[in-house]
Amino acid sequence: MSYVRVSIHAVWGTKNRQPVLTKDVRAGIIEHIRANAREKGIHILAINGYTQHLHCLFHLNADRSIAKTMQLIKGESAHWINENRIVPGRFEWANEYFALSVSESVVEIVRRYIDNQEEHHRKKSFAEEVSQFAREFKIENQG
């Protein structure tokens, strides 16, 4: 048996940054993502967001890539949102996402950051947040 403890902070947005994730809608989607993740063996430490995006801190499984984990979370939740008509019209997540490994020493800091998204976005837009992450962590779009 392999023993792996890799924490990932992932951020993804709605297609065309549509602000459809109102507080009540977001809460229902987050609850669903948590339940679906449990079924699929994805351990979520924190998940929250704002009107255009979600942040998720999770442990990466030994046998699953970040891309596969994101596909399981995003793909299934978009299907559920559409099937249950959670938002008006057809819902889609943007294709891209942002993912960083998180050192065990800062997991609690990242968890608090994710938990406080609503307060955070009173001061900074999603676009500003993404730009800041890209600068801070020297990340380029890798397709």
C-alpha positions as CSV (number, residue, x, y, z in Angstrom):
1,M,0.0,0.0,0.0
2,S,1.3,3.5,-0.9
3,Y,1.1,6.3,1.6
4,V,0.6,9.7,0.1
5,R,-0.2,13.0,1.6
6,V,-0.3,15.7,-1.0
7,S,-2.6,18.7,-0.5
8,I,-3.8,20.6,-3.6
9,H,-5.4,24.1,-3.7
10,A,-7.5,24.2,-6.8
11,V,-9.5,27.2,-8.2
12,W,-11.9,27.1,-11.1
13,G,-14.5,29.4,-12.5
14,T,-17.8,29.4,-14.3
15,K,-17.7,29.5,-18.1
16,N,-17.2,33.1,-19.2
17,R,-17.1,34.1,-15.6
18,Q,-20.8,34.2,-15.3
19,P,-21.7,35.3,-11.7
20,V,-24.4,32.6,-11.2
21,L,-23.0,31.2,-7.9
22,T,-25.1,33.2,-5.5
23,K,-24.8,32.4,-1.8
24,D,-27.7,29.9,-1.7
25,V,-26.8,28.3,-5.1
26,R,-23.1,28.1,-4.1
27,A,-24.0,26.4,-0.7
28,G,-26.1,23.7,-2.5
29,I,-23.4,23.1,-5.1
30,I,-20.7,22.9,-2.4
31,E,-22.8,20.4,-0.4
32,H,-23.3,18.3,-3.5
33,I,-19.6,18.4,-4.4
34,R,-18.6,17.3,-0.9
35,A,-21.0,14.3,-1.0
36,N,-19.9,13.3,-4.5
37,A,-16.2,13.6,-3.5
38,R,-16.8,11.3,-0.5
39,E,-18.3,8.7,-2.8
40,K,-15.3,8.9,-5.1
41,G,-12.7,8.8,-2.4
42,I,-11.7,12.5,-2.7
43,H,-10.9,14.0,0.7
44,I,-11.9,17.6,0.7
45,L,-10.4,19.7,3.5
46,A,-12.1,23.0,2.5
47,I,-14.3,24.3,-0.3
48,N,-15.9,27.7,-0.8
49,G,-16.0,30.4,-3.4
50,Y,-17.8,33.5,-4.7
51,T,-20.2,34.3,-7.5
52,Q,-17.9,33.3,-10.4
53,H,-15.6,30.6,-8.9
54,L,-14.8,27.9,-6.3
55,H,-11.7,27.1,-4.3
56,C,-11.1,23.6,-3.1
57,L,-8.4,22.2,-0.8
58,F,-8.1,18.4,-1.1
59,H,-5.8,15.5,-0.6
60,L,-4.6,13.9,-3.8
61,N,-5.1,10.2,-4.0
62,A,-2.0,8.0,-4.7
63,D,-3.8,6.5,-7.8
64,R,-5.4,9.7,-9.2
65,S,-4.0,12.7,-11.0
66,I,-4.9,16.3,-10.4
67,A,-6.5,16.4,-13.9
68,K,-8.7,13.3,-13.1
69,T,-9.7,14.6,-9.7
70,M,-10.7,17.9,-11.3
71,Q,-12.7,16.1,-14.0
72,L,-14.5,14.1,-11.3
73,I,-15.4,17.3,-9.3
74,K,-16.1,19.7,-12.2
75,G,-17.7,17.3,-14.7
76,E,-20.1,15.6,-12.3
77,S,-21.1,18.8,-10.5
78,A,-21.9,20.6,-13.9
79,H,-24.0,17.6,-14.9
80,W,-25.9,17.7,-11.5
81,I,-26.4,21.5,-11.7
82,N,-28.0,21.1,-15.2
83,E,-30.0,18.0,-14.4
84,N,-31.5,19.7,-11.3
85,R,-31.8,23.1,-13.0
86,I,-29.9,24.8,-10.1
87,V,-29.2,27.9,-12.3
88,P,-31.2,29.3,-15.2
89,G,-30.0,28.1,-18.6
90,R,-27.2,25.7,-19.4
91,F,-24.4,25.7,-16.8
92,E,-20.7,25.0,-17.5
93,W,-17.5,25.4,-15.6
94,A,-14.6,27.0,-17.5
95,N,-12.2,24.5,-19.0
96,E,-9.2,25.8,-17.2
97,Y,-8.4,25.6,-13.5
98,F,-5.6,26.7,-11.2
99,A,-3.9,24.1,-9.0
100,L,-1.0,24.4,-6.5
101,S,0.5,22.0,-4.1
102,V,0.2,23.1,-0.5
103,S,2.8,22.5,2.1
104,E,1.5,20.8,5.3
105,S,2.8,23.8,7.3
106,V,0.4,26.1,5.6
107,V,-2.7,23.9,5.1
108,E,-4.6,25.8,7.9
109,I,-3.7,29.2,6.4
110,V,-5.1,28.0,3.0
111,R,-8.2,26.5,4.7
112,R,-8.9,29.9,6.4
113,Y,-8.3,31.7,3.1
114,I,-10.9,29.5,1.4
115,D,-13.4,29.7,4.2
116,N,-13.2,33.6,4.0
117,Q,-13.9,34.0,0.3
118,E,-16.9,36.2,0.6
119,E,-15.0,38.7,2.8
120,H,-11.9,38.4,0.5
121,H,-13.9,39.3,-2.6
122,R,-15.3,42.4,-1.1
123,K,-11.8,43.8,-1.7
124,K,-10.5,41.9,-4.8
125,S,-12.1,40.6,-8.0
126,F,-11.6,37.0,-9.2
127,A,-9.5,38.3,-12.1
128,E,-7.3,40.2,-9.7
129,E,-7.0,37.1,-7.5
130,V,-5.9,34.9,-10.4
131,S,-3.4,37.4,-11.6
132,Q,-1.9,37.6,-8.1
133,F,-1.7,33.8,-7.8
134,A,0.0,33.6,-11.2
135,R,2.6,36.3,-10.2
136,E,3.2,35.0,-6.7
137,F,3.7,31.4,-7.7
138,K,5.3,32.1,-11.1
139,I,2.7,30.1,-13.0
140,E,2.2,30.3,-16.8
141,N,-0.8,28.9,-18.7
142,Q,0.3,25.4,-19.7
143,G,-2.6,24.7,-21.9
